[in-house]
Amino acid sequence: MDVEPAPRKAIVAFLLDRANSLGMILIIGFLMMITMVLSTVVAYLVT
């Protein structure tokens, strides 16, 4: 007896997984940009 999941729930789960992945990529990119800006500011203040 194989029970197949409801197609709507599968689509919602797929979209949530994709949104989660995109959110993590955006957060990592934002943190990298902030790090670069802070590094530039520190380098400017030291010289």
PDBQT receptor file of N, H, CA, C and O in Angstrom, charges set to zero:
ATOM      1  N   MET A   1       0.835  -1.187   0.000  1.00  0.00    +0.000 N 
ATOM      2  CA  MET A   1       0.000   0.000   0.000  1.00  0.00    +0.000 C 
ATOM      3  C   MET A   1       0.877   1.246   0.000  1.00  0.00    +0.000 C 
ATOM      4  O   MET A   1       1.314   1.706   1.055  1.00  0.00    +0.000 OA
ATOM      5  N   ASP A   2       1.127   1.783  -1.171  1.00  0.00    +0.000 N 
ATOM      6  H   ASP A   2       0.771   1.409  -2.028  1.00  0.00    +0.000 HD
ATOM      7  CA  ASP A   2       1.877   3.025  -1.275  1.00  0.00    +0.000 C 
ATOM      8  C   ASP A   2       0.901   4.192  -1.267  1.00  0.00    +0.000 C 
ATOM      9  O   ASP A   2      -0.073   4.220  -2.019  1.00  0.00    +0.000 OA
ATOM     10  N   VAL A   3       1.183   5.135  -0.415  1.00  0.00    +0.000 N 
ATOM     11  H   VAL A   3       1.975   5.113   0.196  1.00  0.00    +0.000 HD
ATOM     12  CA  VAL A   3       0.351   6.332  -0.328  1.00  0.00    +0.000 C 
ATOM     13  C   VAL A   3       1.150   7.485  -0.907  1.00  0.00    +0.000 C 
ATOM     14  O   VAL A   3       2.251   7.781  -0.443  1.00  0.00    +0.000 OA
ATOM     15  N   GLU A   4       0.597   8.132  -1.917  1.00  0.00    +0.000 N 
ATOM     16  H   GLU A   4      -0.297   7.892  -2.294  1.00  0.00    +0.000 HD
ATOM     17  CA  GLU A   4       1.291   9.254  -2.538  1.00  0.00    +0.000 C 
ATOM     18  C   GLU A   4       0.915  10.544  -1.820  1.00  0.00    +0.000 C 
ATOM     19  O   GLU A   4      -0.242  10.728  -1.442  1.00  0.00    +0.000 OA
ATOM     20  N   PRO A   5       1.895  11.450  -1.627  1.00  0.00    +0.000 N 
ATOM     21  CA  PRO A   5       1.579  12.724  -0.979  1.00  0.00    +0.000 C 
ATOM     22  C   PRO A   5       0.720  13.597  -1.889  1.00  0.00    +0.000 C 
ATOM     23  O   PRO A   5       0.735  13.459  -3.112  1.00  0.00    +0.000 OA
ATOM     24  N   ALA A   6      -0.011  14.478  -1.270  1.00  0.00    +0.000 N 
ATOM     25  H   ALA A   6      -0.024  14.590  -0.276  1.00  0.00    +0.000 HD
ATOM     26  CA  ALA A   6      -0.843  15.394  -2.040  1.00  0.00    +0.000 C 
ATOM     27  C   ALA A   6       0.063  16.286  -2.893  1.00  0.00    +0.000 C 
ATOM     28  O   ALA A   6       1.060  16.805  -2.391  1.00  0.00    +0.000 OA
ATOM     29  N   PRO A   7      -0.268  16.470  -4.171  1.00  0.00    +0.000 N 
ATOM     30  CA  PRO A   7       0.601  17.265  -5.041  1.00  0.00    +0.000 C 
ATOM     31  C   PRO A   7       0.772  18.702  -4.559  1.00  0.00    +0.000 C 
ATOM     32  O   PRO A   7       1.843  19.287  -4.722  1.00  0.00    +0.000 OA
ATOM     33  N   ARG A   8      -0.257  19.264  -3.976  1.00  0.00    +0.000 N 
ATOM     34  H   ARG A   8      -1.127  18.788  -3.844  1.00  0.00    +0.000 HD
ATOM     35  CA  ARG A   8      -0.170  20.658  -3.522  1.00  0.00    +0.000 C 
ATOM     36  C   ARG A   8       0.859  20.793  -2.406  1.00  0.00    +0.000 C 
ATOM     37  O   ARG A   8       1.636  21.748  -2.390  1.00  0.00    +0.000 OA
ATOM     38  N   LYS A   9       0.869  19.852  -1.478  1.00  0.00    +0.000 N 
ATOM     39  H   LYS A   9       0.238  19.076  -1.491  1.00  0.00    +0.000 HD
ATOM     40  CA  LYS A   9       1.835  19.905  -0.385  1.00  0.00    +0.000 C 
ATOM     41  C   LYS A   9       3.253  19.739  -0.907  1.00  0.00    +0.000 C 
ATOM     42  O   LYS A   9       4.185  20.351  -0.384  1.00  0.00    +0.000 OA
ATOM     43  N   ALA A  10       3.418  18.923  -1.925  1.00  0.00    +0.000 N 
ATOM     44  H   ALA A  10       2.661  18.427  -2.349  1.00  0.00    +0.000 HD
ATOM     45  CA  ALA A  10       4.747  18.724  -2.509  1.00  0.00    +0.000 C 
ATOM     46  C   ALA A  10       5.241  20.010  -3.161  1.00  0.00    +0.000 C 
ATOM     47  O   ALA A  10       6.417  20.355  -3.046  1.00  0.00    +0.000 OA
ATOM     48  N   ILE A  11       4.353  20.714  -3.840  1.00  0.00    +0.000 N 
ATOM     49  H   ILE A  11       3.398  20.434  -3.933  1.00  0.00    +0.000 HD
ATOM     50  CA  ILE A  11       4.733  21.972  -4.495  1.00  0.00    +0.000 C 
ATOM     51  C   ILE A  11       5.084  23.018  -3.452  1.00  0.00    +0.000 C 
ATOM     52  O   ILE A  11       6.074  23.734  -3.602  1.00  0.00    +0.000 OA
ATOM     53  N   VAL A  12       4.286  23.116  -2.400  1.00  0.00    +0.000 N 
ATOM     54  H   VAL A  12       3.482  22.535  -2.278  1.00  0.00    +0.000 HD
ATOM     55  CA  VAL A  12       4.554  24.094  -1.340  1.00  0.00    +0.000 C 
ATOM     56  C   VAL A  12       5.879  23.780  -0.662  1.00  0.00    +0.000 C 
ATOM     57  O   VAL A  12       6.658  24.693  -0.386  1.00  0.00    +0.000 OA
ATOM     58  N   ALA A  13       6.149  22.518  -0.389  1.00  0.00    +0.000 N 
ATOM     59  H   ALA A  13       5.516  21.777  -0.613  1.00  0.00    +0.000 HD
ATOM     60  CA  ALA A  13       7.414  22.137   0.236  1.00  0.00    +0.000 C 
ATOM     61  C   ALA A  13       8.581  22.471  -0.680  1.00  0.00    +0.000 C 
ATOM     62  O   ALA A  13       9.616  22.946  -0.211  1.00  0.00    +0.000 OA
ATOM     63  N   PHE A  14       8.434  22.234  -1.970  1.00  0.00    +0.000 N 
ATOM     64  H   PHE A  14       7.594  21.849  -2.351  1.00  0.00    +0.000 HD
ATOM     65  CA  PHE A  14       9.483  22.552  -2.940  1.00  0.00    +0.000 C 
ATOM     66  C   PHE A  14       9.759  24.050  -2.956  1.00  0.00    +0.000 C 
ATOM     67  O   PHE A  14      10.915  24.473  -2.935  1.00  0.00    +0.000 OA
ATOM     68  N   LEU A  15       8.693  24.855  -2.993  1.00  0.00    +0.000 N 
ATOM     69  H   LEU A  15       7.754  24.511  -3.010  1.00  0.00    +0.000 HD
ATOM     70  CA  LEU A  15       8.868  26.310  -3.029  1.00  0.00    +0.000 C 
ATOM     71  C   LEU A  15       9.494  26.827  -1.737  1.00  0.00    +0.000 C 
ATOM     72  O   LEU A  15      10.322  27.737  -1.773  1.00  0.00    +0.000 OA
ATOM     73  N   LEU A  16       9.111  26.260  -0.605  1.00  0.00    +0.000 N 
ATOM     74  H   LEU A  16       8.439  25.521  -0.575  1.00  0.00    +0.000 HD
ATOM     75  CA  LEU A  16       9.706  26.681   0.661  1.00  0.00    +0.000 C 
ATOM     76  C   LEU A  16      11.186  26.325   0.721  1.00  0.00    +0.000 C 
ATOM     77  O   LEU A  16      11.987  27.103   1.239  1.00  0.00    +0.000 OA
ATOM     78  N   ASP A  17      11.558  25.165   0.200  1.00  0.00    +0.000 N 
ATOM     79  H   ASP A  17      10.907  24.533  -0.221  1.00  0.00    +0.000 HD
ATOM     80  CA  ASP A  17      12.972  24.788   0.152  1.00  0.00    +0.000 C 
ATOM     81  C   ASP A  17      13.758  25.757  -0.721  1.00  0.00    +0.000 C 
ATOM     82  O   ASP A  17      14.856  26.178  -0.357  1.00  0.00    +0.000 OA
ATOM     83  N   ARG A  18      13.201  26.107  -1.863  1.00  0.00    +0.000 N 
ATOM     84  H   ARG A  18      12.309  25.765  -2.159  1.00  0.00    +0.000 HD
ATOM     85  CA  ARG A  18      13.877  27.053  -2.758  1.00  0.00    +0.000 C 
ATOM     86  C   ARG A  18      13.990  28.431  -2.112  1.00  0.00    +0.000 C 
ATOM     87  O   ARG A  18      15.034  29.074  -2.214  1.00  0.00    +0.000 OA
ATOM     88  N   ALA A  19      12.937  28.888  -1.455  1.00  0.00    +0.000 N 
ATOM     89  H   ALA A  19      12.089  28.365  -1.372  1.00  0.00    +0.000 HD
ATOM     90  CA  ALA A  19      12.965  30.193  -0.797  1.00  0.00    +0.000 C 
ATOM     91  C   ALA A  19      13.985  30.200   0.332  1.00  0.00    +0.000 C 
ATOM     92  O   ALA A  19      14.684  31.193   0.534  1.00  0.00    +0.000 OA
ATOM     93  N   ASN A  20      14.074  29.106   1.061  1.00  0.00    +0.000 N 
ATOM     94  H   ASN A  20      13.506  28.299   0.897  1.00  0.00    +0.000 HD
ATOM     95  CA  ASN A  20      15.048  28.995   2.137  1.00  0.00    +0.000 C 
ATOM     96  C   ASN A  20      16.467  29.071   1.581  1.00  0.00    +0.000 C 
ATOM     97  O   ASN A  20      17.315  29.766   2.141  1.00  0.00    +0.000 OA
ATOM     98  N   SER A  21      16.727  28.372   0.498  1.00  0.00    +0.000 N 
ATOM     99  H   SER A  21      16.038  27.808   0.043  1.00  0.00    +0.000 HD
ATOM    100  CA  SER A  21      18.049  28.392  -0.123  1.00  0.00    +0.000 C 
ATOM    101  C   SER A  21      18.387  29.791  -0.631  1.00  0.00    +0.000 C 
ATOM    102  O   SER A  21      19.499  30.276  -0.423  1.00  0.00    +0.000 OA
ATOM    103  N   LEU A  22      17.447  30.428  -1.286  1.00  0.00    +0.000 N 
ATOM    104  H   LEU A  22      16.543  30.034  -1.455  1.00  0.00    +0.000 HD
ATOM    105  CA  LEU A  22      17.680  31.778  -1.793  1.00  0.00    +0.000 C 
ATOM    106  C   LEU A  22      17.938  32.745  -0.648  1.00  0.00    +0.000 C 
ATOM    107  O   LEU A  22      18.820  33.598  -0.747  1.00  0.00    +0.000 OA
ATOM    108  N   GLY A  23      17.188  32.623   0.425  1.00  0.00    +0.000 N 
ATOM    109  H   GLY A  23      16.472  31.930   0.504  1.00  0.00    +0.000 HD
ATOM    110  CA  GLY A  23      17.392  33.490   1.583  1.00  0.00    +0.000 C 
ATOM    111  C   GLY A  23      18.773  33.327   2.187  1.00  0.00    +0.000 C 
ATOM    112  O   GLY A  23      19.409  34.313   2.559  1.00  0.00    +0.000 OA
ATOM    113  N   MET A  24      19.242  32.096   2.287  1.00  0.00    +0.000 N 
ATOM    114  H   MET A  24      18.725  31.295   1.985  1.00  0.00    +0.000 HD
ATOM    115  CA  MET A  24      20.582  31.872   2.835  1.00  0.00    +0.000 C 
ATOM    116  C   MET A  24      21.653  32.470   1.931  1.00  0.00    +0.000 C 
ATOM    117  O   MET A  24      22.622  33.050   2.422  1.00  0.00    +0.000 OA
ATOM    118  N   ILE A  25      21.492  32.335   0.618  1.00  0.00    +0.000 N 
ATOM    119  H   ILE A  25      20.706  31.863   0.220  1.00  0.00    +0.000 HD
ATOM    120  CA  ILE A  25      22.460  32.911  -0.317  1.00  0.00    +0.000 C 
ATOM    121  C   ILE A  25      22.469  34.429  -0.197  1.00  0.00    +0.000 C 
ATOM    122  O   ILE A  25      23.538  35.040  -0.199  1.00  0.00    +0.000 OA
ATOM    123  N   LEU A  26      21.295  35.044  -0.093  1.00  0.00    +0.000 N 
ATOM    124  H   LEU A  26      20.427  34.547  -0.092  1.00  0.00    +0.000 HD
ATOM    125  CA  LEU A  26      21.223  36.497   0.047  1.00  0.00    +0.000 C 
ATOM    126  C   LEU A  26      21.852  36.965   1.354  1.00  0.00    +0.000 C 
ATOM    127  O   LEU A  26      22.545  37.982   1.374  1.00  0.00    +0.000 OA
ATOM    128  N   ILE A  27      21.623  36.246   2.432  1.00  0.00    +0.000 N 
ATOM    129  H   ILE A  27      21.060  35.420   2.416  1.00  0.00    +0.000 HD
ATOM    130  CA  ILE A  27      22.205  36.615   3.725  1.00  0.00    +0.000 C 
ATOM    131  C   ILE A  27      23.721  36.495   3.687  1.00  0.00    +0.000 C 
ATOM    132  O   ILE A  27      24.422  37.371   4.194  1.00  0.00    +0.000 OA
ATOM    133  N   ILE A  28      24.237  35.420   3.091  1.00  0.00    +0.000 N 
ATOM    134  H   ILE A  28      23.667  34.708   2.679  1.00  0.00    +0.000 HD
ATOM    135  CA  ILE A  28      25.688  35.250   2.994  1.00  0.00    +0.000 C 
ATOM    136  C   ILE A  28      26.288  36.362   2.141  1.00  0.00    +0.000 C 
ATOM    137  O   ILE A  28      27.333  36.909   2.493  1.00  0.00    +0.000 OA
ATOM    138  N   GLY A  29      25.649  36.704   1.033  1.00  0.00    +0.000 N 
ATOM    139  H   GLY A  29      24.799  36.260   0.748  1.00  0.00    +0.000 HD
ATOM    140  CA  GLY A  29      26.124  37.802   0.189  1.00  0.00    +0.000 C 
ATOM    141  C   GLY A  29      26.116  39.123   0.935  1.00  0.00    +0.000 C 
ATOM    142  O   GLY A  29      27.054  39.910   0.811  1.00  0.00    +0.000 OA
ATOM    143  N   PHE A  30      25.073  39.375   1.704  1.00  0.00    +0.000 N 
ATOM    144  H   PHE A  30      24.311  38.735   1.804  1.00  0.00    +0.000 HD
ATOM    145  CA  PHE A  30      24.991  40.609   2.485  1.00  0.00    +0.000 C 
ATOM    146  C   PHE A  30      26.108  40.668   3.520  1.00  0.00    +0.000 C 
ATOM    147  O   PHE A  30      26.740  41.711   3.689  1.00  0.00    +0.000 OA
ATOM    148  N   LEU A  31      26.355  39.564   4.209  1.00  0.00    +0.000 N 
ATOM    149  H   LEU A  31      25.842  38.717   4.072  1.00  0.00    +0.000 HD
ATOM    150  CA  LEU A  31      27.427  39.537   5.205  1.00  0.00    +0.000 C 
ATOM    151  C   LEU A  31      28.792  39.742   4.559  1.00  0.00    +0.000 C 
ATOM    152  O   LEU A  31      29.650  40.419   5.126  1.00  0.00    +0.000 OA
ATOM    153  N   MET A  32      28.998  39.168   3.384  1.00  0.00    +0.000 N 
ATOM    154  H   MET A  32      28.301  38.618   2.924  1.00  0.00    +0.000 HD
ATOM    155  CA  MET A  32      30.269  39.367   2.683  1.00  0.00    +0.000 C 
ATOM    156  C   MET A  32      30.444  40.826   2.270  1.00  0.00    +0.000 C 
ATOM    157  O   MET A  32      31.548  41.364   2.346  1.00  0.00    +0.000 OA
ATOM    158  N   MET A  33      29.362  41.468   1.835  1.00  0.00    +0.000 N 
ATOM    159  H   MET A  33      28.465  41.031   1.773  1.00  0.00    +0.000 HD
ATOM    160  CA  MET A  33      29.436  42.866   1.440  1.00  0.00    +0.000 C 
ATOM    161  C   MET A  33      29.736  43.755   2.642  1.00  0.00    +0.000 C 
ATOM    162  O   MET A  33      30.548  44.674   2.541  1.00  0.00    +0.000 OA
ATOM    163  N   ILE A  34      29.094  43.494   3.775  1.00  0.00    +0.000 N 
ATOM    164  H   ILE A  34      28.435  42.747   3.857  1.00  0.00    +0.000 HD
ATOM    165  CA  ILE A  34      29.358  44.260   4.991  1.00  0.00    +0.000 C 
ATOM    166  C   ILE A  34      30.810  44.078   5.424  1.00  0.00    +0.000 C 
ATOM    167  O   ILE A  34      31.461  45.042   5.825  1.00  0.00    +0.000 OA
ATOM    168  N   THR A  35      31.320  42.854   5.346  1.00  0.00    +0.000 N 
ATOM    169  H   THR A  35      30.791  42.071   5.020  1.00  0.00    +0.000 HD
ATOM    170  CA  THR A  35      32.710  42.589   5.707  1.00  0.00    +0.000 C 
ATOM    171  C   THR A  35      33.658  43.362   4.804  1.00  0.00    +0.000 C 
ATOM    172  O   THR A  35      34.650  43.914   5.279  1.00  0.00    +0.000 OA
ATOM    173  N   MET A  36      33.370  43.409   3.517  1.00  0.00    +0.000 N 
ATOM    174  H   MET A  36      32.564  42.961   3.131  1.00  0.00    +0.000 HD
ATOM    175  CA  MET A  36      34.218  44.143   2.582  1.00  0.00    +0.000 C 
ATOM    176  C   MET A  36      34.205  45.637   2.893  1.00  0.00    +0.000 C 
ATOM    177  O   MET A  36      35.252  46.284   2.864  1.00  0.00    +0.000 OA
ATOM    178  N   VAL A  37      33.036  46.186   3.187  1.00  0.00    +0.000 N 
ATOM    179  H   VAL A  37      32.186  45.660   3.210  1.00  0.00    +0.000 HD
ATOM    180  CA  VAL A  37      32.933  47.611   3.508  1.00  0.00    +0.000 C 
ATOM    181  C   VAL A  37      33.695  47.921   4.790  1.00  0.00    +0.000 C 
ATOM    182  O   VAL A  37      34.434  48.904   4.849  1.00  0.00    +0.000 OA
ATOM    183  N   LEU A  38      33.524  47.094   5.817  1.00  0.00    +0.000 N 
ATOM    184  H   LEU A  38      32.925  46.295   5.769  1.00  0.00    +0.000 HD
ATOM    185  CA  LEU A  38      34.242  47.325   7.071  1.00  0.00    +0.000 C 
ATOM    186  C   LEU A  38      35.748  47.205   6.874  1.00  0.00    +0.000 C 
ATOM    187  O   LEU A  38      36.506  47.982   7.455  1.00  0.00    +0.000 OA
ATOM    188  N   SER A  39      36.187  46.263   6.081  1.00  0.00    +0.000 N 
ATOM    189  H   SER A  39      35.571  45.632   5.609  1.00  0.00    +0.000 HD
ATOM    190  CA  SER A  39      37.608  46.099   5.795  1.00  0.00    +0.000 C 
ATOM    191  C   SER A  39      38.152  47.331   5.082  1.00  0.00    +0.000 C 
ATOM    192  O   SER A  39      39.252  47.793   5.388  1.00  0.00    +0.000 OA
ATOM    193  N   THR A  40      37.393  47.860   4.141  1.00  0.00    +0.000 N 
ATOM    194  H   THR A  40      36.500  47.485   3.892  1.00  0.00    +0.000 HD
ATOM    195  CA  THR A  40      37.810  49.062   3.420  1.00  0.00    +0.000 C 
ATOM    196  C   THR A  40      37.894  50.256   4.358  1.00  0.00    +0.000 C 
ATOM    197  O   THR A  40      38.840  51.039   4.278  1.00  0.00    +0.000 OA
ATOM    198  N   VAL A  41      36.926  50.405   5.238  1.00  0.00    +0.000 N 
ATOM    199  H   VAL A  41      36.157  49.769   5.303  1.00  0.00    +0.000 HD
ATOM    200  CA  VAL A  41      36.927  51.520   6.192  1.00  0.00    +0.000 C 
ATOM    201  C   VAL A  41      38.123  51.416   7.129  1.00  0.00    +0.000 C 
ATOM    202  O   VAL A  41      38.793  52.417   7.384  1.00  0.00    +0.000 OA
ATOM    203  N   VAL A  42      38.399  50.236   7.639  1.00  0.00    +0.000 N 
ATOM    204  H   VAL A  42      37.854  49.423   7.432  1.00  0.00    +0.000 HD
ATOM    205  CA  VAL A  42      39.538  50.045   8.540  1.00  0.00    +0.000 C 
ATOM    206  C   VAL A  42      40.842  50.333   7.805  1.00  0.00    +0.000 C 
ATOM    207  O   VAL A  42      41.727  50.980   8.364  1.00  0.00    +0.000 OA
ATOM    208  N   ALA A  43      40.980  49.870   6.573  1.00  0.00    +0.000 N 
ATOM    209  H   ALA A  43      40.260  49.344   6.119  1.00  0.00    +0.000 HD
ATOM    210  CA  ALA A  43      42.194  50.124   5.800  1.00  0.00    +0.000 C 
ATOM    211  C   ALA A  43      42.362  51.617   5.543  1.00  0.00    +0.000 C 
ATOM    212  O   ALA A  43      43.485  52.121   5.557  1.00  0.00    +0.000 OA
ATOM    213  N   TYR A  44      41.268  52.326   5.311  1.00  0.00    +0.000 N 
ATOM    214  H   TYR A  44      40.356  51.916   5.299  1.00  0.00    +0.000 HD
ATOM    215  CA  TYR A  44      41.340  53.769   5.086  1.00  0.00    +0.000 C 
ATOM    216  C   TYR A  44      41.751  54.500   6.361  1.00  0.00    +0.000 C 
ATOM    217  O   TYR A  44      42.534  55.449   6.308  1.00  0.00    +0.000 OA
ATOM    218  N   LEU A  45      41.229  54.067   7.500  1.00  0.00    +0.000 N 
ATOM    219  H   LEU A  45      40.593  53.296   7.543  1.00  0.00    +0.000 HD
ATOM    220  CA  LEU A  45      41.540  54.736   8.762  1.00  0.00    +0.000 C 
ATOM    221  C   LEU A  45      42.970  54.472   9.212  1.00  0.00    +0.000 C 
ATOM    222  O   LEU A  45      43.565  55.320   9.878  1.00  0.00    +0.000 OA
ATOM    223  N   VAL A  46      43.529  53.339   8.872  1.00  0.00    +0.000 N 
ATOM    224  H   VAL A  46      43.046  52.650   8.331  1.00  0.00    +0.000 HD
ATOM    225  CA  VAL A  46      44.887  52.992   9.288  1.00  0.00    +0.000 C 
ATOM    226  C   VAL A  46      45.909  53.813   8.512  1.00  0.00    +0.000 C 
ATOM    227  O   VAL A  46      46.931  54.213   9.070  1.00  0.00    +0.000 OA
ATOM    228  N   THR A  47      45.648  54.067   7.242  1.00  0.00    +0.000 N 
ATOM    229  H   THR A  47      44.818  53.742   6.789  1.00  0.00    +0.000 HD
ATOM    230  CA  THR A  47      46.626  54.805   6.433  1.00  0.00    +0.000 C 
ATOM    231  C   THR A  47      46.492  56.294   6.596  1.00  0.00    +0.000 C 
ATOM    232  O   THR A  47      47.241  57.052   5.982  1.00  0.00    +0.000 OA
TER     233      THR A  47
